[in-house]
Amino acid sequence: SDLLILNLSLSGYAFFALPAMSAYLKKFAGGGAAGVPVPTWSSTAWSTLNAFSGIAVLGLMSTWVGEFHHPLLVPAFGAMAVLLFSAIAAPASQPYNALVGNSLGGLVGVLVVQLMTAIGHETMFWLIGALSVSLTIVAQELTNSQHPPGGATALIFAIIMPMHEEKYMYILTPALLGAFILVVMATLMNNLSSAKQYPQFWSPVKERDTSLSEDGPSLAKSSSEEEPGLFGIYLAKLAGAGKEAGPRPGIHETFFSFLGSFVGMSALGLLHAYVFEPDLHMPVLVAAFGAMSVLIFSLGQAPLSQPVNAVVGNTAGGLIGVLVVELLTALGLQTQLWLAGALSVSLTIAAQERLNAVHPPGGATALLYALTPPLQKMHFLFVFAPSFIGTVILVIIGVIMNNLSPKRTYPQRWGFDDTSSYTEAPVEDMMEMSGEKLAGV
């Protein structure tokens, strides 16, 4: 009788477990999402020019701030430049997200390092990095301020020992001050183009404003009023497009974001500490992956987060960074860090837009190489590790971990556009099997 009960129990478990496992595995095929259109050449030209201006100003100001022995130009701002000058319509690109999300990254990074130092584990960089990034995601989701560069800002403080001397000053500069400078530059530069408007919103708090249409603030005048000039239109655009921030993620989804990010960054950190760095002399735990972790595990449904964007966009960032440094070295300009940084990030944006693979961490990868002479000894090997292989590792873990949540499907697409080859409807089938409603996705 005991054997019969055991068999019935196992049969019952299999009855429920197999459909759940089947639904889980079906998510690996992707959500069949459509791709995004390639930006126009005019739009790419503006994105490139604006990003060059933003990083150049930040780099030149870092020279002045550096006299006070505080850093300002750090790799996280390469990722922020991609958001603020290329993906300007994304909620994660708006001023509130940039200022709050990046400052939270600085704060969480400092707090985690302080805690781990207090308990005598200040050299466990894999754990410090994983906690810093995953807890930054929690803080950002709770405040509805998801901003991928904040993950990079947290990771920079966590794994770079000289940064620890900054302590809480790190939150002010570079985290807050650098973000503020780039937001100001984005507001001034993006609106010079008639086809661009930044920001989409200033505050995540929904406000009733009858003067706003569904498409943003109306610049049209009544027949009795004079048409606004170019400068008037420019000033009106500074008020924002009147869009609204998205809803704050539920606490259960924040748990999955934390769990996925912690596992992903821990795996990357352990591989760095025990395989890639000691045996292969190649780093894989770098700032860009803090930003990538926010995209993959917190904003996994965004077009910027999909595998093709991650792999192509980040590898392009590594390649552009190497090419720019090689060129400037040949011209004897390798010491002009502001120029190397501005060219690396802006040309990465140009390449990503033409490849239709915009991915903010690619900007951080390019800027990291431009600012770090020890990494420049790797030359083109840097394109493979960390740029390519680190991305592949995080994407694989993203597919495994994200799909544990009933409300997530990652990736949304594997290629640039999955609609043409996606003849079935596995998402609907999966929802039917798991009992989840499509509205939740």
Summary of the structure (lengths in Angstrom):
residues: 441
radius of gyration: 22.7
end to end distance: 44.6
largest distance: 91.4
contacts: 1616
relative contact order: 0.16
helix: 66%
strand: 1%
